[in-house]
Amino acid sequence: MTQADTIFTPKDNSLEERIKAYRSVVGAWYNAEASLKAMDNDEWSHTLGEKEEIVKAHDIILNSLDTASKEISLNEMKQAKELGLLSDSEAQEFINNSRQEEIQKIHRNRQKSNSSKDRQR
């Protein structure tokens, strides 16, 4: 997947537009999660598309959430909450997702480091 595979596309670099784009991505993420859960359900599977399409869409949305977390700082998220651009729960969800992404990056870096050490032995 390339960096271009994202649906996080704010109209400009203003905080308001980046928050709007983030909220759009979160909505798409909820839909993608529901589609992943329903794709094996006979009642829904014929209306959702092919499994590969659903998985690819989900991956693009995850990439979009990652992009949003890089484009909106935690301080800006707090500011957006104070300005009423986000609810408390939306801001908290963003903060939790950002922290989770940081933890995953640390784990990936450790795995890379450990695998390179194993190759050197």
C-alpha positions in Angstrom: 0.0 0.0 0.0 1.3 3.4 -0.8 1.0 6.6 1.2 -1.5 7.8 -1.5 -3.9 5.0 -0.4 -5.8 7.2 2.0 -9.2 8.7 2.4 -7.9 11.4 4.9 -8.1 14.3 2.5 -8.8 17.6 4.2 -9.7 20.5 1.9 -6.9 22.6 3.4 -4.5 22.5 6.3 -6.8 24.3 8.8 -7.6 22.5 12.0 -11.3 22.5 11.2 -10.8 20.8 7.8 -8.4 18.2 9.3 -10.9 17.4 12.0 -13.7 17.1 9.4 -11.6 14.7 7.4 -10.7 12.7 10.5 -14.3 12.4 11.5 -15.1 11.1 8.0 -12.4 8.5 8.3 -13.7 7.4 11.7 -17.2 7.0 10.2 -15.7 4.9 7.3 -13.7 2.8 9.9 -16.9 1.9 11.7 -18.5 0.9 8.4 -15.5 -1.1 7.4 -15.4 -2.9 10.7 -19.1 -3.8 10.3 -18.4 -5.0 6.8 -15.6 -7.3 7.9 -17.8 -8.8 10.5 -20.7 -9.3 8.1 -18.8 -10.5 5.0 -19.2 -14.2 6.1 -22.9 -13.7 6.8 -24.9 -15.2 3.9 -27.6 -12.4 4.2 -25.0 -9.7 3.7 -22.1 -11.2 1.8 -23.6 -10.7 -1.7 -24.2 -6.9 -1.1 -20.8 -6.1 0.4 -18.5 -7.0 -2.5 -15.6 -9.5 -2.6 -13.7 -10.3 0.5 -10.5 -8.9 -1.0 -12.2 -5.6 -1.7 -13.5 -5.4 1.8 -10.1 -6.2 3.3 -8.3 -3.7 1.0 -10.9 -1.0 1.9 -10.3 -1.7 5.6 -6.5 -1.5 5.1 -6.9 1.9 3.3 -9.0 3.2 6.2 -6.4 2.0 8.8 -3.8 3.8 6.7 -6.0 6.9 6.7 -6.4 6.8 10.5 -2.6 6.5 10.8 -2.2 9.5 8.4 -4.7 11.5 10.5 -2.8 10.8 13.7 0.3 12.1 12.1 -1.4 15.2 10.7 -3.2 16.2 13.9 -1.2 16.6 17.1 -2.6 15.7 20.5 -2.5 19.4 21.4 -4.5 20.2 18.3 -7.0 17.5 19.2 -7.4 19.1 22.7 -7.8 22.5 21.0 -10.5 21.0 18.7 -12.4 19.7 21.7 -12.2 23.1 23.4 -13.5 24.8 20.1 -16.4 22.3 20.0 -15.2 20.6 16.8 -15.2 17.3 18.6 -17.0 15.7 21.5 -15.1 14.6 24.6 -15.5 10.9 23.5 -14.2 11.6 20.0 -11.1 13.4 21.3 -10.5 10.6 23.8 -10.8 8.0 21.0 -8.2 9.9 18.9 -5.8 10.0 21.9 -6.3 6.3 22.6 -5.7 5.4 18.9 -2.6 7.6 18.8 -1.2 5.9 21.9 -2.0 2.5 20.5 -0.2 3.3 17.3 2.8 4.4 19.2 2.9 1.2 21.2 2.6 -0.8 17.9 5.5 1.1 16.4 7.6 0.3 19.5 6.7 -3.4 19.2 7.5 -3.5 15.5 10.9 -1.8 16.1 11.7 -4.2 18.8 10.8 -7.1 16.6 13.0 -5.8 13.8 15.8 -5.2 16.2 15.5 -8.8 17.6 15.3 -10.4 14.2 18.5 -8.5 13.1 20.3 -9.7 16.2 19.2 -13.3 15.5 20.6 -13.1 12.0 23.9 -11.9 13.3 24.3 -14.9 15.6 
